[in-house]
């Protein structure tokens, strides 16, 4: 079981400035053996990395709070939580 609003997260790996975050790998906590699901807690202006992509799997992004910038090689798009 994992509560999105109060579940414990761990300090992300030390990265270059602009890539600070806290994270929890929750796929296994939810009982999934093939579910690669992570929860990230990002301070404003930070990112999980320069780019993130999946070749073989579906990718979801769910913003619970704040504004998210989605970057692709061609453009940037913004979305806000409701």
RABELQUI-V146987 format. One record per pair of residues at least 12 apart in sequence whose ideal C-beta (glycine too) atoms are under 10 Angstrom apart, sorted by sequence separation. I is the first residue (numbers start at 1). J is the second residue. D is the distance in whole Angstrom. If there is no record, write none. Layout:
BEGIN
<<I | J | D> <I | J | D>>
END
This chain:
BEGIN
<<9 | 21 | 9> <10 | 22 | 7> <11 | 23 | 8> <25 | 37 | 7> <26 | 38 | 7> <67 | 79 | 7> <68 | 80 | 8> <9 | 22 | 4> <10 | 23 | 6> <24 | 37 | 9> <25 | 38 | 5> <26 | 39 | 6> <66 | 79 | 10> <67 | 80 | 5> <68 | 81 | 8> <8 | 22 | 9> <9 | 23 | 6> <10 | 24 | 7> <24 | 38 | 7> <25 | 39 | 8> <66 | 80 | 7> <67 | 81 | 8> <9 | 24 | 5> <10 | 25 | 9> <23 | 38 | 6> <24 | 39 | 5> <65 | 80 | 9> <66 | 81 | 6> <8 | 24 | 7> <9 | 25 | 10> <23 | 39 | 7> <24 | 40 | 8> <63 | 79 | 6> <65 | 81 | 5> <7 | 24 | 6> <9 | 26 | 10> <22 | 39 | 9> <23 | 40 | 5> <24 | 41 | 8> <62 | 79 | 10> <63 | 80 | 7> <64 | 81 | 6> <65 | 82 | 10> <22 | 40 | 7> <23 | 41 | 7> <36 | 54 | 9> <61 | 79 | 8> <63 | 81 | 4> <64 | 82 | 10> <7 | 26 | 7> <21 | 40 | 5> <22 | 41 | 4> <23 | 42 | 9> <52 | 71 | 10> <53 | 72 | 9> <62 | 81 | 9> <63 | 82 | 9> <4 | 24 | 9> <21 | 41 | 6> <22 | 42 | 8> <51 | 71 | 7> <20 | 41 | 10> <21 | 42 | 5> <22 | 43 | 9> <36 | 57 | 7> <40 | 61 | 10> <42 | 63 | 10> <47 | 68 | 10> <50 | 71 | 9> <51 | 72 | 8> <2 | 24 | 7> <4 | 26 | 9> <7 | 29 | 8> <20 | 42 | 8> <21 | 43 | 8> <35 | 57 | 10> <44 | 66 | 7> <47 | 69 | 8> <51 | 73 | 8> <2 | 25 | 10> <3 | 26 | 10> <19 | 42 | 9> <20 | 43 | 6> <34 | 57 | 10> <36 | 59 | 10> <37 | 60 | 9> <39 | 62 | 9> <41 | 64 | 9> <43 | 66 | 10> <44 | 67 | 9> <2 | 26 | 4> <41 | 65 | 10> <42 | 66 | 8> <45 | 69 | 10> <47 | 71 | 9> <1 | 26 | 9> <2 | 27 | 9> <20 | 45 | 9> <21 | 46 | 6> <23 | 48 | 8> <39 | 64 | 9> <2 | 28 | 10> <20 | 46 | 5> <21 | 47 | 8> <42 | 68 | 9> <2 | 29 | 5> <18 | 45 | 7> <19 | 46 | 6> <20 | 47 | 9> <21 | 48 | 6> <1 | 29 | 7> <2 | 30 | 6> <12 | 40 | 8> <17 | 45 | 10> <18 | 46 | 6> <19 | 47 | 6> <20 | 48 | 10> <21 | 49 | 9> <1 | 30 | 7> <9 | 38 | 10> <12 | 41 | 9> <17 | 46 | 9> <18 | 47 | 6> <19 | 48 | 7> <1 | 31 | 9> <9 | 39 | 7> <12 | 42 | 9> <19 | 49 | 6> <9 | 40 | 8> <15 | 46 | 9> <18 | 49 | 10> <19 | 50 | 8> <7 | 39 | 7> <9 | 41 | 5> <15 | 47 | 9> <18 | 50 | 9> <15 | 48 | 9> <16 | 49 | 10> <7 | 41 | 10> <12 | 46 | 9> <15 | 49 | 8> <16 | 50 | 9> <2 | 37 | 9> <4 | 39 | 6> <15 | 50 | 10> <3 | 39 | 10> <12 | 48 | 8> <13 | 49 | 10> <2 | 39 | 7> <12 | 49 | 10> <4 | 62 | 9> <5 | 64 | 8> <4 | 64 | 6> <5 | 65 | 10>>
END
